[in-house]
Amino acid sequence: MPKSSSSFYTSNVSLDTAKNLVKGSLKALSLGGSTEHRMHRECETPILAAASQAKVQGWTPLLVVIGMVSILGSSVPVGYNIGVMNTPAHIIREFCNATVFETYGINMSPAGMNVLWSSIVSIFILGGIIGSLCGGWVADLVGRRGAVMVNHALALMAAILFGSSRSAGSVEMLLLARLIVGLSSGLVTTTVPMYLTEIAPISIRGAMGVLTPLGLTVGVLLGQIMGLRPVLGREDTWHLLLSLYAIPVLLASIAIPLLPESPKYLYAIRGEIERAVDELCRLRKVSIPDELGTELEELSQSSAASAGTSWSVTRVLKTSQLYLPLCLVCAMQAGQQFSGINAVFYYSVTIFQNAGFSEEGGQYATIGAGCVNLLVTILAISLVTRFGRRALILLSCWLAAGCLILLMITIIFIDAVSWMPYLCIFAVLGYVFTYGFGLGPIPYFIGSELFDVGPRPVAMAFGSMSNWAVNFIVGMTFPSLQTHIGAYSFLIFALITICLAEFLRLYIPETQGRTAAEVADALEGGFKRRKGVILVAPPNNDSEVGGELTRVAV
């Protein structure tokens, strides 16, 4: 190696000098560079790799702060607003009925009240759909960090409206608040998983991806607990209950100035190379860019793949190479909701009552099932790193489908055998457990691993929209299904989950420890490529950086 090159790696050069050298190297790489430069760089690659391996990139204090901010300020409020409306529903309905009469002089019929209540519940999901569709555009317009700030602002605005609706005697304010918090929630499910996986080193990318569904699970559980009558589920406190999520949002907002922008976004979309290197050094807690190792090369590859421009919806839909990964993202997000998780929780109180619990006891038992969901989601942080995404999602689908079939059978014969209600409870808890380590967390972040930084926002937006749309469909149709076919409605969810498992078995590659370029290679050829083979990385028990890629038959 030439002396000048050696001195770059061994001397204490200034940070500015190092950045300029790295910037020039990357620019030459992206443009092809001279033969001499390419040979020079190839000689340096082992040293870069050695430096990277010497500093195993994992959790740093800044990444921990970012994780906490994303959970408290983004994911928890989304889950909270999903779970908070169920328990105090009759109290809020009475408020709406009385307010409409006082304001408009209309004495609402039960049917009219049902329509109004359905609107209050479903407008949140409508906001989620709209927020999801706008999420990719917002993420490219103001950046990933800016998108976090936008969803914080929307969430706080909605909390103010929730808190004021009772004293103002305004149903309209309640509706508007639900719409705005839905917009915020849709932005969260599109942008936050993307932000977390873009800033994470490859060794903990899966763990960072699980933080979003972990926060959702915590939020749902908190909403259920705080909605109990002994806590805040009363006539004089329900407005405080609905706005309580503002506390974690405010706490998280204090740390917003500490959040870095995504280096991949800065490099590939904005073309701000020097700032991207600065932010990456800050994230990895290094002072000299050469200690970043191969991550600098990955930034250059992302920039080349994105061509330095923002990808529009039209451009994504016209790119045939993206059809398969887009279908995978949408299928996993939609399949998560079609697996029947909300229907199981909806029916769980009745199941627990049939097992001998009182109505209040059934509510507490449902909260217990939520605790199981939370614990297994925490466990998933380790599992996605240890066993990979593909194996977990397939196992989760098959076991969840089996539990749904068992649940259907036990509900049908629940009065025939004395111990059947307990088997029914086992089916519910088994379903919640198997859902929690695969179907629950993986769909939220898989899009960030299947797509490069350019088309990623659009893909994440489509996936998130699919999730919210199917959530709406299931919510609207499940009560009717229960009326007409009863327990057999769970068979529909089981069959859809089995179909999802088969689709994923054929086409989903293992993304653990793989760069976007390697995943793109695995998906090359689209739907026509295999009766074939899939790309599998043998998991490493200590990190996500696995062994060599292996092609195996399916």
Rosetta blueprint (number, residue, H / E / L):
1 M L
2 P L
3 K H
4 S H
5 S H
6 S H
7 S H
8 F H
9 Y H
10 T H
11 S L
12 N L
13 V L
14 S L
15 L H
16 D H
17 T H
18 A H
19 K H
20 N H
21 L H
22 V H
23 K H
24 G H
25 S H
26 L H
27 K H
28 A H
29 L H
30 S H
31 L H
32 G L
33 G L
34 S L
35 T H
36 E H
37 H H
38 R H
39 M H
40 H H
41 R H
42 E H
43 C H
44 E H
45 T H
46 P H
47 I H
48 L H
49 A H
50 A H
51 A H
52 S H
53 Q H
54 A H
55 K L
56 V L
57 Q L
58 G L
59 W L
60 T L
61 P H
62 L H
63 L H
64 V H
65 V H
66 I H
67 G H
68 M H
69 V H
70 S H
71 I H
72 L H
73 G H
74 S H
75 S H
76 V H
77 P H
78 V H
79 G H
80 Y H
81 N H
82 I H
83 G H
84 V L
85 M L
86 N L
87 T L
88 P L
89 A H
90 H H
91 I H
92 I H
93 R H
94 E H
95 F H
96 C H
97 N H
98 A H
99 T H
100 V H
101 F H
102 E H
103 T H
104 Y H
105 G L
106 I L
107 N L
108 M L
109 S L
110 P H
111 A H
112 G H
113 M H
114 N H
115 V H
116 L H
117 W H
118 S H
119 S H
120 I H
121 V H
122 S H
123 I H
124 F H
125 I H
126 L H
127 G H
128 G H
129 I H
130 I H
131 G H
132 S H
133 L H
134 C H
135 G H
136 G H
137 W H
138 V H
139 A H
140 D H
141 L H
142 V H
143 G H
144 R H
145 R H
146 G H
147 A H
148 V H
149 M H
150 V H
151 N H
152 H H
153 A H
154 L H
155 A H
156 L H
157 M H
158 A H
159 A H
160 I H
161 L H
162 F H
163 G H
164 S H
165 S H
166 R H
167 S H
168 A H
169 G L
170 S L
171 V H
172 E H
173 M H
174 L H
175 L H
176 L H
177 A H
178 R H
179 L H
180 I H
181 V H
182 G H
183 L H
184 S H
185 S H
186 G H
187 L H
188 V H
189 T H
190 T H
191 T H
192 V H
193 P H
194 M H
195 Y H
196 L H
197 T H
198 E H
199 I H
200 A L
201 P L
202 I H
203 S H
204 I H
205 R H
206 G H
207 A H
208 M H
209 G H
210 V H
211 L H
212 T H
213 P H
214 L H
215 G H
216 L H
217 T H
218 V H
219 G H
220 V H
221 L H
222 L H
223 G H
224 Q H
225 I H
226 M H
227 G L
228 L L
229 R L
230 P L
231 V L
232 L L
233 G L
234 R L
235 E L
236 D L
237 T L
238 W H
239 H H
240 L H
241 L H
242 L H
243 S H
244 L L
245 Y L
246 A H
247 I H
248 P H
249 V H
250 L H
251 L H
252 A H
253 S H
254 I H
255 A L
256 I H
257 P H
258 L H
259 L L
260 P L
261 E L
262 S L
263 P H
264 K H
265 Y H
266 L H
267 Y H
268 A H
269 I H
270 R H
271 G L
272 E L
273 I H
274 E H
275 R H
276 A H
277 V H
278 D H
279 E H
280 L H
281 C H
282 R H
283 L H
284 R H
285 K L
286 V L
287 S L
288 I L
289 P H
290 D H
291 E H
292 L H
293 G L
294 T L
295 E H
296 L H
297 E H
298 E H
299 L H
300 S H
301 Q H
302 S H
303 S H
304 A H
305 A H
306 S H
307 A L
308 G L
309 T L
310 S L
311 W L
312 S L
313 V H
314 T H
315 R H
316 V H
317 L H
318 K H
319 T L
320 S H
321 Q H
322 L H
323 Y H
324 L H
325 P H
326 L H
327 C H
328 L H
329 V H
330 C H
331 A H
332 M H
333 Q H
334 A H
335 G H
336 Q H
337 Q H
338 F H
339 S L
340 G L
341 I H
342 N H
343 A H
344 V H
345 F H
346 Y H
347 Y H
348 S H
349 V H
350 T H
351 I H
352 F H
353 Q H
354 N H
355 A L
356 G L
357 F L
358 S L
359 E H
360 E H
361 G H
362 G H
363 Q H
364 Y H
365 A H
366 T H
367 I H
368 G H
369 A H
370 G H
371 C H
372 V H
373 N H
374 L H
375 L H
376 V H
377 T H
378 I H
379 L H
380 A H
381 I H
382 S H
383 L H
384 V H
385 T H
386 R H
387 F H
388 G L
389 R H
390 R H
391 A H
392 L H
393 I H
394 L H
395 L H
396 S H
397 C H
398 W H
399 L H
400 A H
401 A H
402 G H
403 C H
404 L H
405 I H
406 L H
407 L H
408 M H
409 I H
410 T H
411 I H
412 I H
413 F L
414 I L
415 D L
416 A L
417 V L
418 S L
419 W L
420 M H
421 P H
422 Y H
423 L H
424 C H
425 I H
426 F H
427 A H
428 V H
429 L H
430 G H
431 Y H
432 V H
433 F H
434 T H
435 Y H
436 G H
437 F H
438 G H
439 L H
440 G L
441 P L
442 I H
443 P H
444 Y H
445 F H
446 I H
447 G H
448 S H
449 E H
450 L H
451 F L
452 D L
453 V L
454 G L
455 P L
456 R H
457 P H
458 V H
459 A H
460 M H
461 A H
462 F H
463 G H
464 S H
465 M H
466 S H
467 N H
468 W H
469 A H
470 V H
471 N H
472 F H
473 I H
474 V H
475 G H
476 M H
477 T H
478 F H
479 P H
480 S H
481 L H
482 Q H
483 T H
484 H H
485 I H
486 G H
487 A H
488 Y H
489 S H
490 F H
491 L H
492 I H
493 F H
494 A H
495 L H
496 I H
497 T H
498 I H
499 C H
500 L H
501 A H
502 E H
503 F H
504 L H
505 R H
506 L H
507 Y H
508 I L
509 P L
510 E L
511 T L
512 Q L
513 G L
514 R L
515 T L
516 A H
517 A H
518 E H
519 V H
520 A H
521 D H
522 A H
523 L L
524 E L
525 G L
526 G H
527 F H
528 K H
529 R L
530 R L
531 K L
532 G L
533 V E
534 I E
535 L E
536 V E
537 A L
538 P L
539 P L
540 N E
541 N L
542 D L
543 S E
544 E L
545 V L
546 G L
547 G L
548 E L
549 L L
550 T E
551 R E
552 V E
553 A E
554 V L
